[in-house]
C-alpha cells in the first residue's frame, strides 16, 4: 500500500449520513457500528469523521462515481445487482440505503 489517503469507498451522501448519525446519536452509533453499517473499516470511519472539507461539485461527482463502481464490483456473492445494503436505527427504521 502506498502512502496517503486510501481510495474512497463511500459516496459523499454516505459520508454526510455517517457524520449526522455520529453527531446526533453518538451513544447509539459508536465507531464499530458505523463501520459495520456502512461496510468499511473503523479507520475509514475515523477519517470521515475528522474530515470537514467540502469538495467542488465536480470532485464530489467523481468521488461518488468511483465509490459506486467499487461497490458494484465488490458486492458479495449471492447478491444481485438490484440488492442494496441498508443501515437501520436501533428501533429498526431505515436510515440509509447503499
PyMOL commands that set and color helices and strands:
alter all, ss='L'
color gray80, all
select helices_A, chain A and resi 12-24+31-38+42-50+57-73
alter helices_A, ss='H'
color red, helices_A
select strands_A, chain A and resi 86-88+94-97
alter strands_A, ss='S'
color yellow, strands_A
deselect
rebuild
show_as cartoon
